[in-house]
Amino acid sequence: MKNDNKLASFLKEKRSQSGLSQKDVATKLGYSTSQFISNWERGISQPPIHTLRTLAQMYNVGAEQMFQVLLENTMIQVQEELKKKFYSENEAV
């Protein structure tokens, strides 16, 4: 995943607006460390779908808004992957 992805930025922004630290979120989700939250917010990894629904509630974000950000982020990632494959295979021909 790219470090500048929309979902990562959105999660960090909404957590900050909620007045929660990464440790606060980690504790509420049952994690012993905030590393997962840090990784999500840096685009290193992505939270599972069920966790995104929990984060939406925690950050007071509508489920539809969270879904739209996830969808847009996923479309960008798929587009980038297809572009890489298309041009790398196209150059080999």
N, C-alpha and C positions, 0 to 999 in steps of 0.2 A: 504494500500500500504506500501511496505517496504521503509524504509528511505534510503536504499542504491541502489535504482533502477537506471537503466541506463538512463532513460529519464530525471530524476531529475538532475543527474550529467552532462548530455549533455547540458541541458538548462542553467545550471549555468556556465558551461565552455564557451559556445557560447556567453552568455550575457557579461561575463567578457572580452572575446576576442573582443567584439564589442565596449568596452569602455563605456557601459551603466550601470547605477546603477539600482537597483530594482525599485526605484522611477521613473526613466526615463521611464522604460518599462511600469510601471503601468499607468503613465500619457499618453503615446502614445496609450495604449489600452483603455483609458477612465475610468480607475479605480481611485478612490480618495485616495486609500491606496495601499501600496506595499505588503500587507499581502498575496494576492493571489499569487504573484510572489514568495514570500518567501516559501509559502506552496508547490508550484510546484517544487521548487528547493530542497526542503527537502523531497520530496516524500510523503507529507501528502495528497495531491490531485493532479489531473492531469488536464491540460488545455483542454478545448473543442477542437475538431478537427479543427474547423475554426480558432481558436486562434493559434493552432500549425502552420497552414499555414502562418498566419500573422507574428508569431515569426520567422519562417524560413526566410521570406523576411527581417525582421528587423535585424536579425543576419547574413544575407548574407549567408544562408545555403540553399543548393538545396532542393527542395521539396522531392526528392527521398531519400536523406540522412535522412531528418527528419522522413519520413515514415518508413525507415528501423529501426531507433532507436525505434520508437513507436512500430513497429511490434515485434522486439526482446524483448522489455520490456513487452509487452502484453503476449508473449509466455512464458516468465519466470514466470509471475504472474499466468497464467493459470496452468502451470506445478506445481507450488507450491501449489495451491488450490486443484488440483486433487490429489496430493500426500498426503496432509493432510486428505482429504476425504477417499481416498483408505485405508490408514493405520488405520485411526480411525474406519472405518466400518469393516475392516479386523480383528482388535483386538476384536471387539465385537462378532464375530462369534465363 
